[in-house]
Amino acid sequence: MTDAADRLQARFEQRAARAEALAETPSSGVEPLRFAAGLFRAQARAASGVLQEHGRRGLSGTLEEDLPRVEGALRSVLRFLAESGPLALRDGATSRAAEPPELFAARLRTAWRGGPEERQDFVSHAVLRAYAEALVHAGVELDRPREPGSGRCPACGAPPSISFRRSMPGSDGAARFLGCGLCGTEWQTNRIRCPSCGETDPQRLPGWQSEAFPVARVEACETCQRYVKSVDLSLDGLAVPEVDELRSLSLDLWAVERGYVRLEPGLAGV
């Protein structure tokens, strides 16, 4: 599993390094970016522990079966949140860290099953990312509810946390992709389609951006009142979508004030 672990570490490190670099630039959300860098590195360490367990006897992709073997690795992310997370998260993570193992496991299982409460539990989501991304990277199918063609992640069934556009050879304009914040999977999608309800009428899919952050925009849907943040990689090839969107949290506030709800919270919990 050494090569797989090295590749996965490199993915997490790329995100962390980008967050650190952006934190040093003007007009950036310094605290969310520094938190993101630390979280990615904590998740990287936990994901390595998951891969080591998979290499020993194999993991099933069913959380209930695998958790006794990977709980120690996943708890390291919880410790990071308790020690170094934003104040709003720190107290909750500290309480979670002191809970008995059966309650810790129950909370993770609830988040893993998905549903309306899933998006409210940032702590469980952050902990589970190490498990989900490690096993997807190792080619293990995850035992989570999936709906093909629904706009959700094809690997784990979670809603996309980010959208981005990338120039493709031979393509007329930039192609649109969605990114999963739970397992790190990226997949191409229609340029004009709401990933929440499937709306395709351009008149009902408004977009907004700010001159201060030209690479980022809000992609909203008037039908379901959901939105995703989008990052244009054709304007900045060094951008890492789920990291770079943290520089434009004012766009999230703007969208929320107008009644839109983000389909899946980003790293800032918005």
N, C-alpha and C positions, 0 to 999 in steps of 0.2 A: 504493500500500500504506500510505499515511500513516494513514488512518482505522483500518485493521486494526491497525497497529502501536501507535497510541495506545490502542486498546481493550485490547490485550494488555498493554501497559505498566500500564494502570490495574488490571488483574486481579492482576498480580504485586505492584504497589504496595499494593493493599488487604491482601494477605496479609502483606507486610512491615510495614506500619503496625500491623496488629493484633498481630503478634508483639512489636513494640516496646512497644506499649501494655500488653500483658499482662506483659512483663518488668518493668514498674514497679509491678505490683500485688503484694500480700503472697501468700505461699504459692505462688508460681509457680516453674517451673523456669527460672530466669533465663538460665543459659548456653545451654540448648537453644533458647530463644526468641530470644536475640540472634543465635545462629548461623543460625536459620531466617530472620530478617530479612535478614541479609547474603546468604544463599544465594538467596533470592527475587530480590534486586536483581541479583545476578550472573547469574542465569538470565534475568532480564528483558533485560539488556544483550545476552546471547547470542541470545535469541529475536529481538530487533530485528535483529541481524545476519543471522539466518536469513531473516527476512521480506524484508530488503533483497536478499538473493541470489534469493529467489523472485520478487521484483518485477523483477529484471533479465531473467532468461530462463526462470523457472519451475523449480521443483524437483519431483521425481517422487514423493517419499514412499518411495522405495527407498534405504535408508541407504547401501548400497555405491555407488550412482550419485551421490548427493548429497554424500557426505562430503568429497570433495576441495574442494568449494566452500564448505562450512560449517565445516570443521575449525578454522579460525582463530577463529571465533566460539565454538565449543564449548570450545576450549582455555581460553578466558577463565574458564569455570566451574571447570575443573581448577586454574587458577592461584589462584582464590579459596580453594578447598579446601586447597591447599598452603600458602597464606599465612595464612588466617584460620579454618580449620576446627578442630574439637576435636583435641586431641593424637592421639587414636586414629586419626583420619582423615588428619592432616596429613602424617605420615611416608609413608604409602602414596600419597597424592596427589602428594607431592614426587617420589617414585620414578617414578610414572606420567608426570609432566610431563617427566622426563628420558629417557623411553623413545623409541626411534626411531618415526617416524610410522607405519610398517607395523604395529608392535605396538600402538600406540595405536588404530589402526583395527580391528585384529583383536579387541581386547577389547570395543570398542563393538559390533562385529558379533555377537559371542557373546551379549552382553546383549540386543541387539535381537531376536535370534531367540527369546528366551525359554527356559524350561526351569528345572530345579531350581537351576542355578547363578545364574540371573538375580537371585534375591532376595538372594544373598550379596554381590553387587557394588554396594555403595551408591554408589561413586564413578561408575561408568558410568551408573547410573540417574540420578544428579543431573545429569550432563553431558547425557544424552539427553533430559531433560525439556524443555530449551530448544528442541531440534529438534522433538520430538513435539508439544508444545503449540502452537508457532508454526504448524506446518503444519495441524494440526487446526483452529486458529483461522482459517486462510486457506482452509479447505475442501478441502485436499488429502488424499486417501485414503492412509493409511499402509500400507505393505507389511509387515504383521506377521501371524502366525497368529491367527485369530479363530475362536471357537466360539459361534455364536448360541445364546442361551438358557442359556449355561453359568454365568452370574453374573459373567463377566468384562466388561471395558470394551467397549462396542460399537464404539468408534472405533479402539482400538489393540490390544485383546485382552489387556491386562495385568490382573492380579487387582486388585480394589479395595483401596485403602489405608485407606479410612475409610468409615464409615456415618454417616448423620445423618437426623434427623427434622425435618420442617418442616410447619407448619400450612398447609393448602390450602383455598381457598374452596370451600364446598359439600362438604367431605370430613368424614367421621365420624372425628375424631381426626387425629393427625399422620401424614402420608405418610412412607414410608421411602425414602431415596435412598442410592446408593453413589457414591463419588468415586474417580477414578483418580489415582494419584500420578505417573503417567508423562506423561499428556497433559492432565490437568485436566478431563476430561469428567465430567459428573454424569448419572446416570440413575436413574429411579424403579424400585423393585423391590417384591416382596411384603414385607409387614411381618414375616411369620414364614417365613423361608427362609434356610438357610445358603448364602452366596454361593460357598462352596467345593465342597460336595458335593450341594447341593440338598435337604438334609433339611428336612422341613416339620412334623415332630412336635414340638409345643411342649415336650413333656416331655424332649426331647433337645437343646433349645436354651436352656440356662440363661443368665441375665444377671446381672451384678453391678455395683454402683456404690458410691461412697464418699460419705459425708456431706460430706467436705471439698470434693468437686468434683461437685455434683449434676447438672451438665449432661452429664457423661461417664459411659459405662458400657462394660463388656465384653459383647459378644454372642458367646457360645461355641457350639460344636457338639460333642456327645459322640460323634457318629458318626465324624467325621473328625479330631477333636481340634484343629481350627483355631478362630481367633477373629478378630473385627474390633473395633476401637474405634468407639463411636458417640457422637455429640454431639447433644443435643436443642436445636434452634434455637427451639422453641416456648417454651423457658425463657429463652433469651438470643438475641434477634434480631440482636445485633451479632457473634455468634460466627462465626468462620471455621473450619469443622470440622477441617481438617488442621493448623491452628495451635493452636486451643483444646485439642485432645487432648494437647498437649505438657505441659499443666499437671497431667495425671493419669498420669504415667509409673509411679507406684506401682501402678496397676491392671494395667499390663503385667507388672510384676514378680510381682504376685499371680497372674496367669493362667499365667505361665511356670512358677512354682513348682508349679502343679497339673497340669503336663504339657501345657498348650495351646501351640500355635505360632501366632503371628500370621500371617494369610494373606499379608500384604504389609507389610514394615516401614514405619514412619512416618518423619518427618524426623529423629528421634533415632536412627534405625538399629535400633530395637527392633521 
